[in-house]
């Protein structure tokens, strides 16, 4: 660097630089001697690599429980892995540039394969540091045997040896974490595919045991599917918590517009034992607009597709402004939304003359009829809710009967009127 600065200065001043004589410094001579001693000891280690490997494997068995299990399970594979790593490490001491990439590839493969096997990263890093300590110890031992007076020279290469160990610990850690992340992504994708197959009803029977294990649910349990929608994605966790109690065993599957919870319920339970009636029913607050549809129970993961369709039906019945609908409590409405063509035909047949009135007149009569039904047929209560006299309610009801040709006192006609109103409300689009 100084020579380059002098050269640039000479160019600026127009002078020809005079090269300084190069004489070996005491430090450079000492470094050369240290490298000679290091190479001599490293060659001895390569010649005795099997014994070095045996010693490392013994240390791992003694000091690292995770490796103790791996050695017991497959001793040959562990021994060969240790030998490859040690051979690359020692070869790198002899030829740092030529052996560097091969050594790095070896360490990367070890980090990746141990991540796939589930060996803890701390155990792997401990193994590499044990290997580095063992190599350094054997370098000192070999030098002490061959030329005890040269042991002091190894101090000049100690930093290089430990820098190599640190570099490969970092490399192994990077490989491990990258592989762990990739494995996690693959597991997440596989779980998502398995859950989607259950909810779509496309799962193969052969996939059910894997799905049960991946989702953490029993294959033969009793299940309800809960469909949740209507809130901002940032409030997804809060919406799920409002729909299903924290004590329930549930696997959530995020969809484009609807989240589905596959909920394990008890033998006598029809729905999750939470407070779902209140979920999303508020007109304001962070969960305003939350809509929850709770299907009917089914037996076994194989029937989750049917449970999802039932939850979708419950969600279709749910008011647009928010609320919770248990399908079991709204079966007539469910029948209407599952056969929309028949529902529209029924609404036209029963309510047709009424629907063709002027809008203001039509809405007053429909609102009165709906309110009267909600009040269990009480004209008094309906009048209070509509802010009119009970006789006004009765007059409007008689007009509905005249227009539709049906009697609200006749049970069959009342059923038709009720279903027709439900169809109009749910199928208006």
CORMOLIN-V629582 format. One record per residue. N is the residue number from 1. RES is the residue in one letter. PHI is phi in radians with two decimals (none if undefined). Layout:
BEGIN
N,RES,PHI + N,RES,PHI
END
This chain:
BEGIN
1,X,none + 2,X,-1.10 + 3,X,-1.09 + 4,X,-1.14 + 5,X,-1.10 + 6,X,-1.09 + 7,X,-1.12 + 8,X,-1.11 + 9,X,-1.12 + 10,X,-1.13 + 11,X,-1.09 + 12,X,-1.13 + 13,X,-1.61 + 14,X,1.43 + 15,X,-1.69 + 16,X,-1.53 + 17,X,-1.18 + 18,X,-1.79 + 19,X,-1.12 + 20,X,-1.48 + 21,X,-1.14 + 22,X,-1.68 + 23,X,-2.17 + 24,X,-1.07 + 25,X,-1.44 + 26,X,-1.10 + 27,X,-1.14 + 28,X,-1.18 + 29,X,-1.12 + 30,X,-1.16 + 31,X,-1.10 + 32,X,-1.11 + 33,X,-1.12 + 34,X,-1.13 + 35,X,-1.14 + 36,X,-1.07 + 37,X,-1.14 + 38,X,-1.08 + 39,X,-1.14 + 40,X,-1.10 + 41,X,-1.22 + 42,X,-1.11 + 43,X,-1.11 + 44,X,-1.16 + 45,X,-1.15 + 46,X,-1.11 + 47,X,-1.17 + 48,X,-2.01 + 49,X,-1.08 + 50,X,-1.03 + 51,X,-1.17 + 52,X,-1.07 + 53,X,-1.15 + 54,X,-1.03 + 55,X,-1.15 + 56,X,-1.17 + 57,X,-1.09 + 58,X,-1.10 + 59,X,-1.11 + 60,X,-1.10 + 61,X,-1.09 + 62,X,-1.38 + 63,X,-1.90 + 64,X,-2.24 + 65,X,-0.99 + 66,X,-1.11 + 67,X,-1.29 + 68,X,-1.05 + 69,X,-1.16 + 70,X,-1.15 + 71,X,-1.16 + 72,X,-1.12 + 73,X,-1.25 + 74,X,-2.61 + 75,X,-1.09 + 76,X,-1.13 + 77,X,-1.12 + 78,X,-1.16 + 79,X,-1.12 + 80,X,-1.15 + 81,X,-1.09 + 82,X,-1.10 + 83,X,-1.12 + 84,X,-1.06 + 85,X,-1.10 + 86,X,-1.15 + 87,X,-1.09 + 88,X,-1.15 + 89,X,-1.12 + 90,X,-1.22 + 91,X,-1.09 + 92,X,-1.18 + 93,X,-1.23 + 94,X,-1.43 + 95,X,-2.45 + 96,X,-0.98 + 97,X,-1.31 + 98,X,-1.20 + 99,X,-1.73 + 100,X,-1.06 + 101,X,-1.15 + 102,X,-1.09 + 103,X,-1.13 + 104,X,-1.14 + 105,X,-1.10 + 106,X,-1.10 + 107,X,-1.14 + 108,X,-1.09 + 109,X,-1.10 + 110,X,-1.12 + 111,X,-1.06 + 112,X,-1.19 + 113,X,-1.18 + 114,X,-1.22 + 115,X,-1.16 + 116,X,-1.10 + 117,X,-1.43 + 118,X,1.48 + 119,X,-1.17 + 120,X,-1.04 + 121,X,-1.09 + 122,X,-1.03 + 123,X,-1.16 + 124,X,-1.14 + 125,X,-1.13 + 126,X,-1.08 + 127,X,-1.10 + 128,X,-1.16 + 129,X,-1.24 + 130,X,-1.08 + 131,X,-1.07 + 132,X,-1.10 + 133,X,-1.11 + 134,X,-1.16 + 135,X,-1.07 + 136,X,-1.10 + 137,X,-1.06 + 138,X,-1.23 + 139,X,-1.07 + 140,X,-1.14 + 141,X,-1.08 + 142,X,-1.12 + 143,X,-1.17 + 144,X,-1.10 + 145,X,-1.28 + 146,X,-1.38 + 147,X,-2.76 + 148,X,-0.95 + 149,X,-1.21 + 150,X,-1.59 + 151,X,-1.02 + 152,X,-1.09 + 153,X,-1.25 + 154,X,-1.11 + 155,X,-1.00 + 156,X,-1.29 + 157,X,-1.99 + 158,X,-1.03 + 159,X,-1.07 + 160,X,-1.11 + 161,X,-1.10 + 162,X,-1.30 + 163,X,-1.11 + 164,X,-1.10 + 165,X,-1.08 + 166,X,-1.11 + 167,X,-1.05 + 168,X,-1.37 + 169,X,-1.14 + 170,X,-1.11 + 171,X,-1.11 + 172,X,-1.08 + 173,X,-1.12 + 174,X,-1.10 + 175,X,-1.09 + 176,X,-1.08 + 177,X,-1.19 + 178,X,-1.12 + 179,X,-1.16 + 180,X,-1.07 + 181,X,-1.11 + 182,X,-1.11 + 183,X,-1.11 + 184,X,-1.09 + 185,X,-1.10 + 186,X,-1.14 + 187,X,-1.11 + 188,X,-1.06 + 189,X,-1.13 + 190,X,-1.16 + 191,X,-1.08 + 192,X,-1.09 + 193,X,-1.13 + 194,X,-1.15 + 195,X,-1.14 + 196,X,-1.10 + 197,X,-1.12 + 198,X,-1.12 + 199,X,-1.22 + 200,X,-1.40 + 201,X,1.35 + 202,X,-1.84 + 203,X,-1.14 + 204,X,-1.45 + 205,X,-1.01 + 206,X,-1.16 + 207,X,-1.51 + 208,X,-1.10 + 209,X,-1.06 + 210,X,-1.13 + 211,X,-1.09 + 212,X,-1.06 + 213,X,-1.20 + 214,X,-1.15 + 215,X,-1.54 + 216,X,1.21 + 217,X,-2.26 + 218,X,-1.26 + 219,X,-1.14 + 220,X,-1.83 + 221,X,-1.32 + 222,X,-1.84 + 223,X,-2.24 + 224,X,-2.22 + 225,X,-1.79 + 226,X,-1.98 + 227,X,-1.82 + 228,X,-2.25 + 229,X,-2.75 + 230,X,1.71 + 231,X,-2.19 + 232,X,-1.13 + 233,X,-0.94 + 234,X,-1.16 + 235,X,-1.79 + 236,X,-1.02 + 237,X,-1.10 + 238,X,-1.13 + 239,X,-1.13 + 240,X,-1.11 + 241,X,-1.12 + 242,X,-1.25 + 243,X,-1.51 + 244,X,-2.32 + 245,X,-1.16 + 246,X,-1.14 + 247,X,-1.38 + 248,X,-1.39 + 249,X,-1.52 + 250,X,-2.52 + 251,X,-2.02 + 252,X,-1.68 + 253,X,-2.11 + 254,X,-1.47 + 255,X,-1.83 + 256,X,-1.11 + 257,X,-2.11 + 258,X,-2.29 + 259,X,-1.67 + 260,X,-2.04 + 261,X,-1.85 + 262,X,-1.60 + 263,X,-1.89 + 264,X,-1.42 + 265,X,-2.09 + 266,X,-1.26 + 267,X,-1.05 + 268,X,-1.76 + 269,X,-1.66 + 270,X,-1.70 + 271,X,-2.47 + 272,X,-0.98 + 273,X,-1.44 + 274,X,-2.10 + 275,X,-1.97 + 276,X,-1.16 + 277,X,-1.09 + 278,X,-1.62 + 279,X,-1.13 + 280,X,1.27 + 281,X,-1.45 + 282,X,-1.28 + 283,X,-1.54 + 284,X,-2.50 + 285,X,1.65 + 286,X,-1.11 + 287,X,-1.86 + 288,X,-1.03 + 289,X,1.55 + 290,X,-1.13 + 291,X,-2.09 + 292,X,-2.22 + 293,X,-2.00 + 294,X,-1.96 + 295,X,-1.35 + 296,X,-1.58 + 297,X,-1.23 + 298,X,-2.31 + 299,X,-1.84 + 300,X,1.54 + 301,X,-1.08 + 302,X,-1.09 + 303,X,-1.77 + 304,X,-1.11 + 305,X,-1.06 + 306,X,-1.13 + 307,X,-1.12 + 308,X,-1.16 + 309,X,-1.12 + 310,X,-1.16 + 311,X,-1.15 + 312,X,-1.10 + 313,X,-1.11 + 314,X,-1.09 + 315,X,-1.17 + 316,X,-1.11 + 317,X,-1.38 + 318,X,-1.06 + 319,X,-1.02 + 320,X,-1.02 + 321,X,-1.36 + 322,X,2.14 + 323,X,2.54 + 324,X,-2.20 + 325,X,-2.22 + 326,X,-1.56 + 327,X,-1.01 + 328,X,-1.06 + 329,X,-1.61 + 330,X,-2.42 + 331,X,-1.16 + 332,X,-1.02 + 333,X,-1.11 + 334,X,-1.09 + 335,X,-1.06 + 336,X,-1.18 + 337,X,-1.29 + 338,X,-1.42 + 339,X,-2.27 + 340,X,-1.07 + 341,X,-1.11 + 342,X,-1.15 + 343,X,-1.11 + 344,X,-1.14 + 345,X,-1.11 + 346,X,-1.13 + 347,X,-1.06 + 348,X,-1.19 + 349,X,-1.14 + 350,X,-1.47 + 351,X,-1.84 + 352,X,-0.83 + 353,X,-1.04 + 354,X,-1.21 + 355,X,-1.19 + 356,X,-1.60 + 357,X,-1.25 + 358,X,-1.04 + 359,X,-0.88 + 360,X,-1.11 + 361,X,-1.14 + 362,X,-1.04 + 363,X,-1.18 + 364,X,-1.11 + 365,X,-1.19 + 366,X,-1.12 + 367,X,-1.13 + 368,X,-1.15 + 369,X,-1.11 + 370,X,-1.14 + 371,X,-1.15 + 372,X,-1.05 + 373,X,-1.15 + 374,X,-1.13 + 375,X,-1.64 + 376,X,1.02 + 377,X,1.38 + 378,X,-1.67 + 379,X,-1.16 + 380,X,-1.09 + 381,X,-1.19 + 382,X,-1.11 + 383,X,-1.09 + 384,X,-1.09 + 385,X,-1.25 + 386,X,-1.64 + 387,X,1.07 + 388,X,-2.56 + 389,X,-1.28 + 390,X,-1.07 + 391,X,-1.15 + 392,X,-1.11 + 393,X,-1.08 + 394,X,-1.12 + 395,X,-1.11 + 396,X,-1.15 + 397,X,-1.14 + 398,X,-1.10 + 399,X,-1.17 + 400,X,-1.05 + 401,X,-1.09 + 402,X,-1.12 + 403,X,-1.20 + 404,X,-1.57 + 405,X,1.29 + 406,X,-2.21 + 407,X,-1.88 + 408,X,-1.26 + 409,X,-1.55 + 410,X,-1.66 + 411,X,-0.94 + 412,X,-1.10 + 413,X,-1.15 + 414,X,-1.13 + 415,X,-1.09 + 416,X,-1.07 + 417,X,-1.07 + 418,X,-1.11 + 419,X,-1.14 + 420,X,-1.14 + 421,X,-1.12 + 422,X,-1.09 + 423,X,-1.09 + 424,X,-1.10 + 425,X,-1.17 + 426,X,-1.50 + 427,X,-2.06 + 428,X,-1.13 + 429,X,-1.42
END
